[in-house]
Amino acid sequence: MSGHWWFCLTHKRVEGDDGCPNKDRMGPYETEEAAANALKTAAERNKAWQDQDKEWEGD
Protein backbone atom coordinates (compact mmCIF):
# COMPACT_ATOMS: atom_id res chain seq x y z
CA MET A 1 0.00 0.00 0.00
CA SER A 2 1.28 3.45 -0.84
CA GLY A 3 0.12 4.99 2.44
CA HIS A 4 -3.15 6.39 1.16
CA TRP A 5 -6.43 5.87 2.94
CA TRP A 6 -9.94 6.41 1.61
CA PHE A 7 -13.44 6.55 3.07
CA CYS A 8 -15.84 4.39 1.06
CA LEU A 9 -19.25 6.05 0.74
CA THR A 10 -20.87 2.77 -0.33
CA HIS A 11 -19.69 0.67 2.61
CA LYS A 12 -19.19 3.51 5.14
CA ARG A 13 -15.71 2.31 6.07
CA VAL A 14 -12.03 3.13 5.65
CA GLU A 15 -10.20 1.40 2.82
CA GLY A 16 -6.68 1.26 1.48
CA ASP A 17 -5.70 1.89 -2.12
CA ASP A 18 -7.15 -1.46 -3.23
CA GLY A 19 -10.71 -0.67 -2.21
CA CYS A 20 -13.79 0.40 -4.14
CA PRO A 21 -13.59 2.62 -7.24
CA ASN A 22 -12.56 6.22 -6.54
CA LYS A 23 -15.98 7.49 -7.67
CA ASP A 24 -17.41 5.87 -4.50
CA ARG A 25 -14.77 7.19 -2.10
CA MET A 26 -13.51 10.32 -0.39
CA GLY A 27 -9.79 10.87 -0.24
CA PRO A 28 -7.01 10.11 -0.36
CA TYR A 29 -6.03 10.86 3.22
CA GLU A 30 -2.58 10.44 4.72
CA THR A 31 -3.77 8.52 7.77
CA GLU A 32 -6.42 5.94 8.52
CA GLU A 33 -7.78 8.20 11.26
CA ALA A 34 -8.21 11.12 8.85
CA ALA A 35 -10.10 8.85 6.46
CA ALA A 36 -12.32 7.64 9.30
CA ASN A 37 -13.22 11.26 10.04
CA ALA A 38 -13.91 12.15 6.39
CA LEU A 39 -17.65 12.77 6.81
CA LYS A 40 -17.14 14.84 9.96
CA THR A 41 -14.40 16.89 8.29
CA ALA A 42 -16.60 17.50 5.23
CA ALA A 43 -19.54 18.58 7.40
CA GLU A 44 -17.34 20.99 9.37
CA ARG A 45 -15.94 22.51 6.17
CA ASN A 46 -19.40 22.85 4.64
CA LYS A 47 -20.65 24.63 7.77
CA ALA A 48 -17.68 27.00 7.74
CA TRP A 49 -18.24 27.79 4.06
CA GLN A 50 -21.96 28.39 4.66
CA ASP A 51 -21.13 30.76 7.52
CA GLN A 52 -18.64 32.62 5.31
CA ASP A 53 -21.27 32.92 2.56
CA LYS A 54 -23.76 34.38 5.04
CA GLU A 55 -21.20 36.95 6.17
CA TRP A 56 -20.32 37.80 2.55
CA GLU A 57 -23.97 38.19 1.61
CA GLY A 58 -24.73 40.24 4.74
CA ASP A 59 -27.19 37.77 6.27
Protein Blocks (a to p, Z undefined) as FASTA:
>chain_A
ZZiacddfklopacdfklccfklpgcddfbfklmmmmmmmmmmmmmmmmmmmmmmnoZZ
